Amino acid sequence: MADPSMLRISDADREALVDELREHAVAGRLSAEELEERIDEAYRAMTRADLERLKADLPVSATSVTLALNRRRAQLGRRLVQEAGGSLALWAICVGIWVSNGASGSFWPGWVIAITLLVLLRDVWRLYGPASDHELVHQRLQARHERRMARAHRHRYRRLPW
């Protein structure tokens, strides 16, 4: 894979840097001339390294921290949606079995739905709730992924009884 710093940037990346530079100017870290010069260079920048060079001597701004957290939350949200898709398949299988057996008696798939939904809602709350903990959600998702991979590995390489 190519060096990430040499990847080309979009207009949105340039605009985000210009907003960040303006924030630094308001805080008094850049003079009007420096701001104008860096904005011109930002609009001429072609790679991520060009943008990084323009803010290398500046501290991390609140805007960049917010953007990074929002990107992280969106990434984890996508992973939760993928997990929900797996749960939906499980729910559909359980309901299908219940219906194929005559749909009589109590709705036992409700227990499967409730348990998997509680796990999913817990992670959604930890991701989007008032005291969100992105790292904890990431660790839980990663642990589930590793357990699935280990089960698949064991299943694939288990010894035959004969």
DSSP file (Angstrom, degrees, kcal/mol; ACC not computed):
  #  RESIDUE AA STRUCTURE BP1 BP2  ACC     N-H-->O    O-->H-N    N-H-->O    O-->H-N    TCO  KAPPA ALPHA  PHI   PSI    X-CA   Y-CA   Z-CA
    1    1 A M              0   0    0      0, 0.0     2,-0.0     0, 0.0     0, 0.0   0.000 360.0 360.0 360.0 148.6    0.0    0.0    0.0
    2    2 A A        -     0   0    0      1,-0.1     5,-0.1     2,-0.1     3,-0.0  -0.267 360.0 -85.2 -69.9 157.0    1.2    3.5   -0.7
    3    3 A D    >   -     0   0    0      1,-0.2     3,-2.0     3,-0.1     4,-0.3  -0.475  36.9-137.5 -61.3 122.9    2.5    5.8    2.0
    4    4 A P  G >  S+     0   0    0      0, 0.0     3,-1.2     0, 0.0    44,-0.3   0.802 101.4  60.9 -57.5 -29.9   -0.6    7.4    3.6
    5    5 A S  G 3  S+     0   0    0      1,-0.2    44,-2.5    43,-0.1    45,-0.3   0.704 101.7  54.0 -71.5 -16.4    1.1   10.8    3.7
    6    6 A M  G <  S+     0   0    0     -3,-2.0    -1,-0.2    42,-0.2     2,-0.1   0.395  81.6 116.0 -97.4   3.0    1.5   10.8   -0.1
    7    7 A L  S <  S-     0   0    0     -3,-1.2    41,-1.9    -4,-0.3    42,-0.2  -0.447  73.1-108.3 -71.0 144.9   -2.2   10.2   -0.8
    8    8 A R  B     -A   47   0A   0     39,-0.2    39,-0.2    -2,-0.1     2,-0.2  -0.372  34.4-135.3 -72.4 153.7   -4.0   12.9   -2.6
    9    9 A I        -     0   0    0     37,-1.6     2,-0.2    36,-0.1    -1,-0.1  -0.661   7.8-127.0-111.2 164.2   -6.5   15.0   -0.7
   10   10 A S     >  -     0   0    0     -2,-0.2     4,-1.7     1,-0.1     5,-0.1  -0.524  30.5-104.7-102.4 171.3  -10.0   16.3   -1.4
   11   11 A D  H  > S+     0   0    0      1,-0.2     4,-2.6     2,-0.2     5,-0.2   0.851 121.9  58.5 -62.7 -34.3  -11.5   19.8   -1.3
   12   12 A A  H  > S+     0   0    0      1,-0.2     4,-2.3     2,-0.2    -1,-0.2   0.886 103.8  51.5 -64.1 -37.8  -13.2   18.8    2.0
   13   13 A D  H  > S+     0   0    0      2,-0.2     4,-1.9     1,-0.2    -1,-0.2   0.910 110.7  48.5 -63.3 -41.9   -9.8   18.1    3.5
   14   14 A R  H  X S+     0   0    0     -4,-1.7     4,-2.4     1,-0.2    -2,-0.2   0.927 111.5  49.1 -63.6 -44.8   -8.5   21.5    2.4
   15   15 A E  H  X S+     0   0    0     -4,-2.6     4,-2.5     1,-0.2    -2,-0.2   0.885 108.4  53.8 -63.6 -38.6  -11.6   23.2    3.8
   16   16 A A  H  X S+     0   0    0     -4,-2.3     4,-2.0     1,-0.2    -1,-0.2   0.908 110.2  47.3 -62.1 -41.2  -11.2   21.4    7.2
   17   17 A L  H  X S+     0   0    0     -4,-1.9     4,-2.8     2,-0.2    -2,-0.2   0.904 109.8  52.7 -67.2 -40.0   -7.6   22.6    7.4
   18   18 A V  H  X S+     0   0    0     -4,-2.4     4,-2.4     2,-0.2    -2,-0.2   0.920 109.6  49.3 -61.4 -42.7   -8.6   26.2    6.6
   19   19 A D  H  X S+     0   0    0     -4,-2.5     4,-1.9     1,-0.2    -1,-0.2   0.907 111.8  49.0 -61.3 -41.0  -11.2   26.1    9.3
   20   20 A E  H  X S+     0   0    0     -4,-2.0     4,-1.9     2,-0.2    -2,-0.2   0.904 110.1  50.8 -65.5 -41.3   -8.6   24.7   11.7
   21   21 A L  H  X S+     0   0    0     -4,-2.8     4,-2.1     1,-0.2    -2,-0.2   0.897 108.9  51.7 -63.7 -39.9   -6.1   27.5   10.7
   22   22 A R  H  X S+     0   0    0     -4,-2.4     4,-2.4     1,-0.2    -1,-0.2   0.890 106.8  53.9 -62.9 -38.5   -8.8   30.1   11.3
   23   23 A E  H  X S+     0   0    0     -4,-1.9     4,-1.6     1,-0.2    -1,-0.2   0.904 108.9  48.5 -62.3 -40.3   -9.4   28.7   14.7
   24   24 A H  H  <>S+     0   0    0     -4,-1.9     5,-2.5     2,-0.2     6,-0.7   0.864 109.8  52.6 -67.6 -35.4   -5.7   29.0   15.5
   25   25 A A  H ><5S+     0   0    0     -4,-2.1     3,-1.1     4,-0.2    -2,-0.2   0.907 107.6  50.9 -66.8 -40.6   -5.7   32.6   14.2
   26   26 A V  H 3<5S+     0   0    0     -4,-2.4    -1,-0.2     1,-0.3    -2,-0.2   0.865 107.7  53.8 -63.1 -35.5   -8.6   33.5   16.5
   27   27 A A  T 3<5S-     0   0    0     -4,-1.6    -1,-0.3    -5,-0.2    -2,-0.2   0.557 120.7-111.9 -76.3  -7.4   -6.7   32.0   19.4
   28   28 A G  T < 5S+     0   0    0     -3,-1.1    -3,-0.2    -4,-0.4    -2,-0.1   0.603  86.3 117.1  89.8  12.2   -3.7   34.3   18.5
   29   29 A R  S   <S+     0   0    0     -5,-2.5     2,-0.4    -6,-0.1    -4,-0.2   0.715  75.4  41.5 -84.7 -20.5   -1.3   31.6   17.4
   30   30 A L  S    S-     0   0    0     -6,-0.7    -2,-0.2    -9,-0.1    -1,-0.1  -0.978  77.7-133.7-127.7 139.5   -1.1   32.9   13.8
   31   31 A S     >  -     0   0    0     -2,-0.4     4,-2.6     1,-0.1     5,-0.2  -0.358  35.9-102.0 -79.4 170.5   -0.9   36.5   12.6
   32   32 A A  H  > S+     0   0    0      1,-0.2     4,-2.3     2,-0.2     5,-0.2   0.885 123.8  49.2 -61.8 -38.9   -3.2   37.7    9.7
   33   33 A E  H  > S+     0   0    0      2,-0.2     4,-2.5     1,-0.2    -1,-0.2   0.924 111.7  47.8 -67.3 -44.3   -0.3   37.4    7.2
   34   34 A E  H  > S+     0   0    0      2,-0.2     4,-2.6     1,-0.2     5,-0.2   0.902 112.0  51.0 -62.5 -40.4    0.6   33.9    8.4
   35   35 A L  H  X S+     0   0    0     -4,-2.6     4,-2.5     2,-0.2    -2,-0.2   0.946 111.3  46.6 -61.8 -48.5   -3.0   32.9    8.2
   36   36 A E  H  X S+     0   0    0     -4,-2.3     4,-2.2     1,-0.2    -2,-0.2   0.908 113.5  49.3 -61.6 -42.4   -3.4   34.2    4.6
   37   37 A E  H  X S+     0   0    0     -4,-2.5     4,-2.1     1,-0.2    -1,-0.2   0.915 113.1  46.0 -63.3 -44.2   -0.1   32.5    3.5
   38   38 A R  H  X S+     0   0    0     -4,-2.6     4,-2.3     2,-0.2    -2,-0.2   0.861 110.3  53.6 -70.1 -34.9   -1.1   29.2    5.0
   39   39 A I  H  X S+     0   0    0     -4,-2.5     4,-2.2    -5,-0.2    -1,-0.2   0.927 108.8  49.6 -64.2 -43.2   -4.6   29.3    3.5
   40   40 A D  H  X S+     0   0    0     -4,-2.2     4,-1.1     1,-0.2    -2,-0.2   0.926 113.0  46.8 -59.4 -44.3   -3.1   29.9    0.1
   41   41 A E  H  X S+     0   0    0     -4,-2.1     4,-1.0     1,-0.2    -1,-0.2   0.853 108.7  56.1 -66.4 -34.1   -0.7   27.0    0.6
   42   42 A A  H  < S+     0   0    0     -4,-2.3     3,-0.5     1,-0.2    -1,-0.2   0.909 106.6  48.9 -65.0 -41.1   -3.6   24.8    1.8
   43   43 A Y  H  < S+     0   0    0     -4,-2.2    -1,-0.2     1,-0.2    -2,-0.2   0.734 114.2  47.0 -71.9 -20.3   -5.6   25.5   -1.4
   44   44 A R  H  < S+     0   0    0     -4,-1.1    -1,-0.2    -5,-0.2    -2,-0.2   0.576  87.7 115.5 -91.3 -11.2   -2.5   24.6   -3.4
   45   45 A A     <  +     0   0    0     -4,-1.0   -36,-0.1    -3,-0.5   -31,-0.1  -0.256  38.0 179.4 -63.0 144.2   -1.8   21.4   -1.4
   46   46 A M        +     0   0    0      1,-0.1   -37,-1.6   -38,-0.1     2,-0.3   0.656  60.2  41.2-116.4 -29.3   -2.0   18.1   -3.3
   47   47 A T  B  > S-A    8   0A   0    -39,-0.2     4,-1.4     1,-0.1     3,-0.3  -0.773  81.2-111.2-122.7 166.0   -1.1   15.5   -0.7
   48   48 A R  H  > S+     0   0    0    -41,-1.9     4,-2.5   -44,-0.3   -42,-0.2   0.842 117.5  59.7 -61.8 -34.0   -1.9   14.8    3.0
   49   49 A A  H  > S+     0   0    0    -44,-2.5     4,-2.1     1,-0.2    -1,-0.2   0.868 100.5  55.7 -63.7 -36.2    1.8   15.5    3.8
   50   50 A D  H  > S+     0   0    0     -3,-0.3     4,-1.0   -45,-0.3    -1,-0.2   0.909 110.5  44.8 -61.8 -41.4    1.4   19.0    2.4
   51   51 A L  H  X S+     0   0    0     -4,-1.4     4,-0.8     1,-0.2     3,-0.5   0.915 111.1  52.4 -69.1 -42.6   -1.5   19.6    4.8
   52   52 A E  H >< S+     0   0    0     -4,-2.5     3,-0.7     1,-0.2     4,-0.4   0.872 104.6  56.9 -61.9 -36.4    0.3   18.2    7.7
   53   53 A R  H >< S+     0   0    0     -4,-2.1     3,-0.6     1,-0.2     4,-0.3   0.843 101.3  58.0 -63.1 -33.4    3.3   20.4    7.1
   54   54 A L  H 3< S+     0   0    0     -4,-1.0    -1,-0.2    -3,-0.5    -2,-0.2   0.727 117.3  31.0 -71.7 -21.5    1.1   23.5    7.3
   55   55 A K  T X< S+     0   0    0     -4,-0.8     3,-1.5    -3,-0.7    -1,-0.2   0.247  86.0 107.5-119.2  13.5   -0.1   22.6   10.9
   56   56 A A  T <  S+     0   0    0     -3,-0.6    -2,-0.1    -4,-0.4    -3,-0.1   0.834  83.2  45.9 -62.2 -34.3    3.1   20.9   12.1
   57   57 A D  T 3  S+     0   0    0     -4,-0.3    -1,-0.3    -3,-0.1    -2,-0.1   0.304 100.8  85.1 -93.9  10.7    4.1   23.8   14.4
   58   58 A L  S <  S-     0   0    0     -3,-1.5     3,-0.1     1,-0.1    -3,-0.0  -0.839  80.9-112.8-111.3 148.1    0.6   24.3   15.8
   59   59 A P        -     0   0    0      0, 0.0     2,-0.2     0, 0.0    -1,-0.1  -0.273  49.3 -79.8 -70.8 165.8   -1.1   22.4   18.8
   60   60 A V        -     0   0    0      1,-0.1     2,-0.2     4,-0.0    -5,-0.0  -0.474  53.1-138.8 -66.0 131.5   -4.0   20.1   18.2
   61   61 A S     >  -     0   0    0     -2,-0.2     4,-1.8     1,-0.1     5,-0.2  -0.510  17.3-116.7 -93.0 162.5   -7.1   22.1   17.8
   62   62 A A  H  > S+     0   0    0      1,-0.2     4,-2.5     2,-0.2     5,-0.2   0.843 115.1  58.0 -63.5 -33.3  -10.6   21.4   19.3
   63   63 A T  H  > S+     0   0    0      2,-0.2     4,-2.5     1,-0.2    -1,-0.2   0.927 106.6  46.1 -63.5 -45.5  -11.9   21.1   15.7
   64   64 A S  H  > S+     0   0    0      2,-0.2     4,-2.3     1,-0.2    -1,-0.2   0.866 112.5  50.9 -68.2 -34.5   -9.5   18.3   14.7
   65   65 A V  H  X S+     0   0    0     -4,-1.8     4,-2.4     2,-0.2    -1,-0.2   0.929 111.5  47.9 -65.7 -44.4  -10.2   16.4   18.0
   66   66 A T  H  X S+     0   0    0     -4,-2.5     4,-2.5     1,-0.2    -2,-0.2   0.914 112.0  49.5 -62.1 -43.7  -13.9   16.7   17.3
   67   67 A L  H  X S+     0   0    0     -4,-2.5     4,-2.4     2,-0.2    -1,-0.2   0.908 111.0  49.5 -62.2 -42.1  -13.5   15.5   13.7
   68   68 A A  H  X S+     0   0    0     -4,-2.3     4,-2.4     2,-0.2    -2,-0.2   0.911 112.0  48.0 -64.3 -42.1  -11.4   12.5   14.9
   69   69 A L  H  X S+     0   0    0     -4,-2.4     4,-2.7     2,-0.2    -2,-0.2   0.902 111.6  50.0 -65.4 -40.0  -13.9   11.5   17.5
   70   70 A N  H  X S+     0   0    0     -4,-2.5     4,-2.3     2,-0.2    -2,-0.2   0.900 111.0  49.2 -65.3 -39.9  -16.8   11.8   15.0
   71   71 A R  H  X S+     0   0    0     -4,-2.4     4,-2.2     2,-0.2    -2,-0.2   0.922 112.7  48.1 -62.7 -43.2  -14.8    9.6   12.5
   72   72 A R  H  X S+     0   0    0     -4,-2.4     4,-2.4     1,-0.2     5,-0.2   0.913 111.6  49.3 -63.5 -43.9  -14.1    7.1   15.2
   73   73 A R  H  X S+     0   0    0     -4,-2.7     4,-2.4     1,-0.2    -1,-0.2   0.897 110.9  50.2 -63.3 -40.9  -17.8    7.0   16.3
   74   74 A A  H  X S+     0   0    0     -4,-2.3     4,-2.1     2,-0.2    -1,-0.2   0.900 110.3  50.2 -64.8 -40.5  -19.0    6.6   12.7
   75   75 A Q  H  X S+     0   0    0     -4,-2.2     4,-1.8     2,-0.2    -2,-0.2   0.932 113.6  44.3 -63.0 -46.4  -16.6    3.7   12.2
   76   76 A L  H  X S+     0   0    0     -4,-2.4     4,-2.2     1,-0.2    -2,-0.2   0.862 110.2  56.3 -67.0 -35.0  -17.7    1.9   15.3
   77   77 A G  H  X S+     0   0    0     -4,-2.4     4,-2.1     2,-0.2    -1,-0.2   0.898 105.7  51.1 -62.2 -40.6  -21.3    2.7   14.4
   78   78 A R  H  X S+     0   0    0     -4,-2.1     4,-2.0     1,-0.2    -1,-0.2   0.899 109.1  50.7 -62.9 -40.2  -20.8    0.9   11.1
   79   79 A R  H  X S+     0   0    0     -4,-1.8     4,-2.0     1,-0.2    -2,-0.2   0.884 109.0  51.3 -65.3 -37.1  -19.4   -2.1   12.9
   80   80 A L  H  X S+     0   0    0     -4,-2.2     4,-2.4     2,-0.2    -1,-0.2   0.892 107.7  52.6 -65.8 -38.4  -22.4   -2.2   15.2
   81   81 A V  H  X S+     0   0    0     -4,-2.1     4,-1.9     2,-0.2    -2,-0.2   0.898 108.0  51.7 -63.1 -39.8  -24.7   -2.1   12.2
   82   82 A Q  H  X S+     0   0    0     -4,-2.0     4,-1.6     1,-0.2    -1,-0.2   0.913 109.9  48.8 -62.4 -41.9  -22.9   -5.1   10.8
   83   83 A E  H  X S+     0   0    0     -4,-2.0     4,-2.0     1,-0.2    -2,-0.2   0.888 108.3  54.1 -64.3 -38.1  -23.3   -7.0   14.1
   84   84 A A  H  X S+     0   0    0     -4,-2.4     4,-2.5     1,-0.2    -1,-0.2   0.869 103.4  57.1 -64.5 -35.2  -27.0   -6.1   14.0
   85   85 A G  H  X S+     0   0    0     -4,-1.9     4,-1.7     1,-0.2    -1,-0.2   0.897 106.3  49.0 -61.8 -40.4  -27.2   -7.6   10.5
   86   86 A G  H  X S+     0   0    0     -4,-1.6     4,-1.9     1,-0.2    -1,-0.2   0.885 110.4  51.1 -64.9 -38.4  -25.9  -10.9   11.9
   87   87 A S  H  X S+     0   0    0     -4,-2.0     4,-2.7     1,-0.2    -2,-0.2   0.894 106.0  55.0 -66.1 -39.0  -28.5  -10.7   14.7
   88   88 A L  H  X S+     0   0    0     -4,-2.5     4,-2.6     1,-0.2    -1,-0.2   0.895 106.6  51.1 -61.2 -39.7  -31.3  -10.1   12.3
   89   89 A A  H  X S+     0   0    0     -4,-1.7     4,-2.2     2,-0.2    -1,-0.2   0.921 110.7  48.6 -63.1 -43.0  -30.3  -13.3   10.4
   90   90 A L  H  X S+     0   0    0     -4,-1.9     4,-2.4     2,-0.2    -2,-0.2   0.918 111.6  49.7 -62.1 -43.5  -30.4  -15.2   13.7
   91   91 A W  H  X S+     0   0    0     -4,-2.7     4,-2.7     1,-0.2     5,-0.2   0.919 110.1  50.5 -61.5 -43.4  -33.8  -13.8   14.6
   92   92 A A  H  X S+     0   0    0     -4,-2.6     4,-2.5     1,-0.2    -1,-0.2   0.896 110.3  49.8 -63.5 -40.2  -35.1  -14.7   11.1
   93   93 A I  H  X S+     0   0    0     -4,-2.2     4,-2.4     2,-0.2    -1,-0.2   0.933 112.5  47.2 -63.4 -46.2  -33.9  -18.3   11.5
   94   94 A C  H  X S+     0   0    0     -4,-2.4     4,-2.3     2,-0.2    -2,-0.2   0.920 113.9  46.3 -63.5 -44.2  -35.4  -18.7   14.9
   95   95 A V  H  X S+     0   0    0     -4,-2.7     4,-2.8     1,-0.2    -1,-0.2   0.898 111.0  53.9 -65.7 -39.1  -38.8  -17.2   13.8
   96   96 A G  H  X S+     0   0    0     -4,-2.5     4,-2.7    -5,-0.2    -2,-0.2   0.910 109.5  47.4 -60.7 -42.4  -38.7  -19.4   10.7
   97   97 A I  H  X S+     0   0    0     -4,-2.4     4,-1.4     2,-0.2    -2,-0.2   0.919 112.3  49.9 -63.4 -43.5  -38.2  -22.6   12.9
   98   98 A W  H  <>S+     0   0    0     -4,-2.3     5,-2.2     1,-0.2     6,-0.3   0.913 113.9  44.9 -62.1 -43.4  -41.0  -21.5   15.2
   99   99 A V  H ><5S+     0   0    0     -4,-2.8     3,-1.8     1,-0.2    -2,-0.2   0.906 110.0  54.4 -68.0 -41.5  -43.3  -20.9   12.2
  100  100 A S  H 3<5S+     0   0    0     -4,-2.7    -1,-0.2     1,-0.3    -2,-0.2   0.758 102.9  58.2 -67.0 -22.3  -42.4  -24.1   10.5
  101  101 A N  T 3<5S-     0   0    0     -4,-1.4     3,-0.3    -5,-0.2    -1,-0.3   0.214 134.0 -87.2 -89.8  15.5  -43.3  -26.0   13.7
  102  102 A G  T < 5 -     0   0    0     -3,-1.8    -3,-0.2     1,-0.2    -2,-0.2   0.436  48.2-103.8  99.6   0.3  -46.8  -24.7   13.5
  103  103 A A  S   <S+     0   0    0     -5,-2.2     2,-0.3    -6,-0.2    -1,-0.2   0.846  76.3 143.3  50.4  38.3  -46.3  -21.4   15.4
  104  104 A S        +     0   0    0     -6,-0.3    -1,-0.2    -3,-0.3     2,-0.1  -0.724  40.4  19.0-107.1 159.6  -48.0  -22.9   18.4
  105  105 A G  S    S-     0   0    0     -2,-0.3     2,-0.0    -3,-0.1    -3,-0.0  -0.351 109.1 -17.3  81.2-165.6  -47.1  -22.4   22.0
  106  106 A S  S    S-     0   0    0      1,-0.1     2,-1.7    -2,-0.1    -2,-0.1  -0.320  71.5-104.6 -73.5 158.9  -45.2  -19.5   23.4
  107  107 A F    >   +     0   0    0      1,-0.2     3,-1.6     2,-0.1     4,-0.3  -0.602  45.0 174.2 -84.0  79.8  -43.0  -17.3   21.1
  108  108 A W  T >>  +     0   0    0     -2,-1.7     3,-1.6     1,-0.3     4,-0.8   0.760  68.7  70.6 -64.5 -27.0  -39.7  -18.7   22.2
  109  109 A P  H 3> S+     0   0    0      0, 0.0     4,-2.7     0, 0.0    -1,-0.3   0.747  83.2  75.7 -61.9 -17.7  -37.7  -16.8   19.6
  110  110 A G  H <> S+     0   0    0     -3,-1.6     4,-2.7     1,-0.2    -2,-0.2   0.843  90.9  54.1 -59.0 -33.6  -38.5  -13.7   21.7
  111  111 A W  H <> S+     0   0    0     -3,-1.6     4,-2.4    -4,-0.3    -1,-0.2   0.916 109.3  46.3 -67.0 -42.9  -35.9  -14.9   24.2
  112  112 A V  H  X S+     0   0    0     -4,-0.8     4,-2.3     2,-0.2     5,-0.3   0.928 114.8  47.9 -64.2 -44.1  -33.2  -15.0   21.5
  113  113 A I  H  X S+     0   0    0     -4,-2.7     4,-2.3     1,-0.2    -2,-0.2   0.926 112.4  49.3 -62.2 -45.3  -34.3  -11.6   20.2
  114  114 A A  H  X S+     0   0    0     -4,-2.7     4,-2.2    -5,-0.2    -2,-0.2   0.913 111.9  47.2 -63.3 -44.0  -34.3  -10.1   23.7
  115  115 A I  H  X S+     0   0    0     -4,-2.4     4,-1.7     1,-0.2    -1,-0.2   0.943 116.4  42.5 -66.2 -47.0  -30.9  -11.4   24.6
  116  116 A T  H  X S+     0   0    0     -4,-2.3     4,-2.0     1,-0.2    -1,-0.2   0.855 113.8  53.2 -69.1 -32.1  -29.1  -10.4   21.4
  117  117 A L  H  X S+     0   0    0     -4,-2.3     4,-3.0    -5,-0.3    -1,-0.2   0.871 105.2  54.2 -69.2 -36.3  -31.0   -7.0   21.5
  118  118 A L  H  X S+     0   0    0     -4,-2.2     4,-2.1     2,-0.2    -2,-0.2   0.915 109.3  47.9 -62.8 -42.5  -29.8   -6.3   25.0
  119  119 A V  H  X S+     0   0    0     -4,-1.7     4,-1.8     2,-0.2    -2,-0.2   0.925 114.5  46.4 -63.3 -44.3  -26.1   -6.8   24.0
  120  120 A L  H  X S+     0   0    0     -4,-2.0     4,-2.3     1,-0.2    -2,-0.2   0.919 112.3  49.4 -65.1 -44.6  -26.6   -4.6   20.9
  121  121 A L  H  X S+     0   0    0     -4,-3.0     4,-2.5     1,-0.2    -1,-0.2   0.853 107.2  56.4 -64.7 -34.6  -28.4   -1.9   22.9
  122  122 A R  H  X S+     0   0    0     -4,-2.1     4,-2.2    -5,-0.2    -1,-0.2   0.933 110.4  43.9 -60.8 -46.0  -25.6   -1.9   25.6
  123  123 A D  H  X S+     0   0    0     -4,-1.8     4,-1.5     2,-0.2    -2,-0.2   0.882 112.3  51.9 -69.1 -37.3  -23.0   -1.2   22.9
  124  124 A V  H  X S+     0   0    0     -4,-2.3     4,-3.1     2,-0.2     5,-0.4   0.914 110.5  49.3 -63.7 -41.4  -25.1    1.4   21.2
  125  125 A W  H  X S+     0   0    0     -4,-2.5     4,-2.4     1,-0.2    -2,-0.2   0.909 110.7  49.8 -63.4 -41.7  -25.6    3.2   24.6
  126  126 A R  H  < S+     0   0    0     -4,-2.2     7,-2.6    -5,-0.2    -1,-0.2   0.780 116.9  42.4 -68.6 -25.0  -21.8    3.0   25.3
  127  127 A L  H  < S+     0   0    0     -4,-1.5    -2,-0.2     5,-0.2    -1,-0.2   0.894 132.1  18.4 -86.2 -43.9  -21.1    4.5   21.9
  128  128 A Y  H  < S+     0   0    0     -4,-3.1    -3,-0.2    -5,-0.2    -2,-0.2   0.494  99.8 105.8-109.0  -5.2  -23.8    7.2   21.7
  129  129 A G  S >< S-     0   0    0     -4,-2.4     3,-0.9    -5,-0.4    -3,-0.0  -0.019  88.1 -91.5 -70.4 178.1  -24.8    7.7   25.3
  130  130 A P  T 3  S+     0   0    0      0, 0.0     2,-0.3     0, 0.0    -1,-0.1   0.818 126.0  40.0 -63.7 -32.1  -23.8   10.6   27.5
  131  131 A A  T 3  S-     0   0    0     -6,-0.2    -2,-0.1     2,-0.0    -3,-0.1  -0.477  88.3-176.2-112.5  60.0  -20.7    8.9   28.9
  132  132 A S    <   -     0   0    0     -3,-0.9     2,-0.4    -2,-0.3    -5,-0.2  -0.261  13.8-166.0 -64.9 143.0  -19.6    7.4   25.6
  133  133 A D     >  +     0   0    0     -7,-2.6     4,-1.9     1,-0.1     5,-0.2  -0.825   8.8 179.1-131.4  90.5  -16.5    5.1   25.7
  134  134 A H  H  > S+     0   0    0     -2,-0.4     4,-2.6     1,-0.2     5,-0.2   0.866  81.4  54.7 -62.0 -37.9  -15.3    4.5   22.2
  135  135 A E  H  > S+     0   0    0      1,-0.2     4,-2.5     2,-0.2    -1,-0.2   0.899 107.1  49.5 -67.0 -39.7  -12.4    2.3   23.3
  136  136 A L  H  > S+     0   0    0      2,-0.2     4,-2.4     1,-0.2    -1,-0.2   0.918 111.8  48.5 -64.8 -43.3  -14.6    0.0   25.3
  137  137 A V  H  X S+     0   0    0     -4,-1.9     4,-2.6     1,-0.2     5,-0.2   0.925 112.0  49.8 -62.3 -43.8  -17.0   -0.5   22.4
  138  138 A H  H  X S+     0   0    0     -4,-2.6     4,-2.7     1,-0.2    -2,-0.2   0.919 110.3  50.2 -60.8 -43.7  -14.0   -1.2   20.1
  139  139 A Q  H  X S+     0   0    0     -4,-2.5     4,-2.5     2,-0.2    -1,-0.2   0.907 111.6  48.0 -62.4 -42.0  -12.6   -3.7   22.6
  140  140 A R  H  X S+     0   0    0     -4,-2.4     4,-2.3     2,-0.2    -2,-0.2   0.925 113.5  46.7 -65.3 -44.3  -15.9   -5.6   22.8
  141  141 A L  H  X S+     0   0    0     -4,-2.6     4,-2.2     1,-0.2    -2,-0.2   0.906 113.8  48.8 -63.6 -40.7  -16.3   -5.6   19.0
  142  142 A Q  H  X S+     0   0    0     -4,-2.7     4,-2.6    -5,-0.2    -2,-0.2   0.894 109.6  51.8 -66.8 -39.8  -12.8   -6.8   18.5
  143  143 A A  H  X S+     0   0    0     -4,-2.5     4,-2.2     2,-0.2    -2,-0.2   0.915 110.5  48.5 -63.7 -42.2  -13.2   -9.5   21.2
  144  144 A R  H  X S+     0   0    0     -4,-2.3     4,-2.4     2,-0.2    -2,-0.2   0.919 111.5  50.3 -61.9 -43.1  -16.3  -10.8   19.4
  145  145 A H  H  X S+     0   0    0     -4,-2.2     4,-2.4     1,-0.2    -2,-0.2   0.925 110.8  48.4 -61.3 -45.1  -14.5  -10.8   16.1
  146  146 A E  H  X S+     0   0    0     -4,-2.6     4,-2.4     2,-0.2    -1,-0.2   0.871 110.1  51.9 -65.4 -36.9  -11.5  -12.7   17.5
  147  147 A R  H  X S+     0   0    0     -4,-2.2     4,-2.4     2,-0.2    -1,-0.2   0.917 110.6  48.6 -64.6 -42.2  -13.9  -15.3   19.1
  148  148 A R  H  X S+     0   0    0     -4,-2.4     4,-2.4     1,-0.2    -2,-0.2   0.915 112.1  48.7 -62.4 -42.5  -15.6  -15.8   15.8
  149  149 A M  H  X S+     0   0    0     -4,-2.4     4,-2.3     2,-0.2    -2,-0.2   0.897 111.1  49.8 -65.7 -39.8  -12.3  -16.2   14.0
  150  150 A A  H  X S+     0   0    0     -4,-2.4     4,-2.7     2,-0.2    -2,-0.2   0.904 111.2  49.4 -65.8 -40.9  -11.1  -18.7   16.6
  151  151 A R  H  X S+     0   0    0     -4,-2.4     4,-2.7     2,-0.2    -2,-0.2   0.922 111.7  48.8 -63.0 -43.1  -14.3  -20.8   16.3
  152  152 A A  H  X S+     0   0    0     -4,-2.4     4,-2.3     2,-0.2    -2,-0.2   0.893 112.0  49.3 -63.6 -39.2  -14.0  -20.8   12.5
  153  153 A H  H  X S+     0   0    0     -4,-2.3     4,-2.1     2,-0.2    -2,-0.2   0.924 112.5  46.9 -65.6 -45.0  -10.3  -21.8   12.8
  154  154 A R  H  < S+     0   0    0     -4,-2.7     4,-0.5     1,-0.2    -2,-0.2   0.910 113.9  48.5 -63.2 -41.4  -11.2  -24.7   15.2
  155  155 A H  H >< S+     0   0    0     -4,-2.7     3,-0.6     1,-0.2    -1,-0.2   0.892 112.6  48.1 -65.9 -39.7  -14.0  -25.8   13.0
  156  156 A R  H 3< S+     0   0    0     -4,-2.3    -1,-0.2     1,-0.2    -2,-0.2   0.857 121.6  33.6 -70.1 -36.2  -11.9  -25.7    9.9
  157  157 A Y  T 3< S+     0   0    0     -4,-2.1    -1,-0.2    -5,-0.2    -2,-0.2   0.154  82.4 131.4-111.2  19.0   -9.0  -27.7   11.4
  158  158 A R    <   -     0   0    0     -3,-0.6     2,-0.3    -4,-0.5    -3,-0.0  -0.403  61.5-107.6 -71.1 152.2  -10.7  -30.1   13.8
  159  159 A R        -     0   0    0     -2,-0.1    -1,-0.1     1,-0.1    -2,-0.1  -0.552  26.9-120.8 -82.2 140.9   -9.6  -33.7   13.5
  160  160 A L        -     0   0    0     -2,-0.3    -1,-0.1     1,-0.1     0, 0.0  -0.542  22.1-121.1 -77.7 147.6  -11.9  -36.2   12.1
  161  161 A P              0   0    0      0, 0.0    -1,-0.1     0, 0.0    -2,-0.0   0.657 360.0 360.0 -69.3 -15.3  -12.8  -39.1   14.4
  162  162 A W              0   0    0      0, 0.0    -2,-0.0     0, 0.0    -3,-0.0   0.485 360.0 360.0 -99.3 360.0  -11.4  -41.9   12.1
